[in-house]
Amino acid sequence: MIYRAIDYLLIFIQWAIFARVIISWIPIPRDNNIIRLLYQITEPILAPLRSIIQRSALGSSMMLDFSPVLAFLIISFLRNLVFNLMF
């Protein structure tokens, strides 16, 4: 049961990151309450990943933010780990 709750939380975080990526392409004011909430949910995950990428050899010259991609990979790994622990 706990594993299922963790899996649902990770799925929710993945969808929140996906929504943030889509919203970043749309010119919407960032003072909207829903968008602010979305940033509050995703920023604690993306900010550390962003700083790791920027400190890497390739990160200083990148124009795109690849932290959502890295977050998706890590969350997918965690979901697979949780799935393997469930069964």
C-alpha positions as CSV (number, residue, x, y, z in Angstrom):
1,M,0.0,0.0,0.0
2,I,2.8,2.4,0.8
3,Y,4.5,1.5,-2.4
4,R,1.4,2.3,-4.3
5,A,1.1,5.7,-2.6
6,I,4.8,6.5,-3.5
7,D,4.1,5.5,-7.1
8,Y,1.1,7.8,-7.3
9,L,3.1,10.6,-5.8
10,L,5.9,10.1,-8.4
11,I,3.3,10.0,-11.2
12,F,1.8,13.3,-9.9
13,I,5.3,14.9,-9.8
14,Q,5.9,13.7,-13.4
15,W,2.7,15.2,-14.6
16,A,3.4,18.5,-12.7
17,I,6.8,18.7,-14.4
18,F,5.3,18.0,-17.7
19,A,2.6,20.7,-17.2
20,R,5.4,23.1,-16.2
21,V,7.3,22.4,-19.4
22,I,4.2,23.0,-21.5
23,I,3.3,26.2,-19.6
24,S,6.8,27.5,-20.1
25,W,6.1,27.5,-23.9
26,I,2.9,29.6,-23.5
27,P,3.1,33.3,-22.6
28,I,1.1,33.2,-19.4
29,P,1.8,35.6,-16.5
30,R,3.6,33.8,-13.7
31,D,1.5,35.5,-11.0
32,N,-1.5,33.1,-11.6
33,N,-2.1,31.1,-8.4
34,I,-2.2,27.8,-10.2
35,I,1.1,28.4,-12.0
36,R,2.6,29.6,-8.8
37,L,1.5,26.4,-7.1
38,L,2.9,24.4,-10.0
39,Y,6.3,26.1,-9.6
40,Q,6.3,25.5,-5.9
41,I,5.7,21.8,-6.4
42,T,8.3,21.4,-9.2
43,E,11.1,23.9,-8.3
44,P,12.5,21.9,-5.3
45,I,13.1,19.0,-7.8
46,L,14.3,21.0,-10.8
47,A,16.5,23.5,-9.1
48,P,19.1,21.1,-7.7
49,L,19.1,19.2,-11.0
50,R,19.6,22.5,-12.9
51,S,22.6,23.4,-10.8
52,I,24.1,20.0,-11.3
53,I,23.7,20.4,-15.0
54,Q,25.1,23.9,-15.0
55,R,28.2,22.8,-13.1
56,S,28.9,20.0,-15.6
57,A,31.2,20.5,-18.5
58,L,28.4,20.8,-21.0
59,G,26.0,22.6,-18.8
60,S,27.6,26.1,-18.9
61,S,27.1,26.4,-22.7
62,M,23.6,25.0,-22.9
63,M,20.7,27.2,-24.0
64,L,18.0,24.8,-23.1
65,D,17.0,23.6,-19.6
66,F,17.4,19.8,-19.5
67,S,16.5,19.5,-15.8
68,P,13.0,18.3,-16.6
69,V,14.4,15.5,-18.8
70,L,16.8,14.5,-16.0
71,A,14.0,14.6,-13.5
72,F,11.9,12.3,-15.7
73,L,14.7,9.8,-16.0
74,I,15.3,9.8,-12.2
75,I,11.6,9.6,-11.4
76,S,11.2,6.7,-13.9
77,F,14.1,4.9,-12.3
78,L,12.5,5.4,-8.8
79,R,9.1,4.2,-10.1
80,N,10.7,1.1,-11.5
81,L,12.5,0.5,-8.2
82,V,9.2,0.9,-6.3
83,F,7.5,-1.5,-8.8
84,N,10.2,-4.1,-8.3
85,L,9.8,-3.8,-4.5
86,M,6.0,-4.3,-4.8
87,F,6.4,-7.6,-6.6
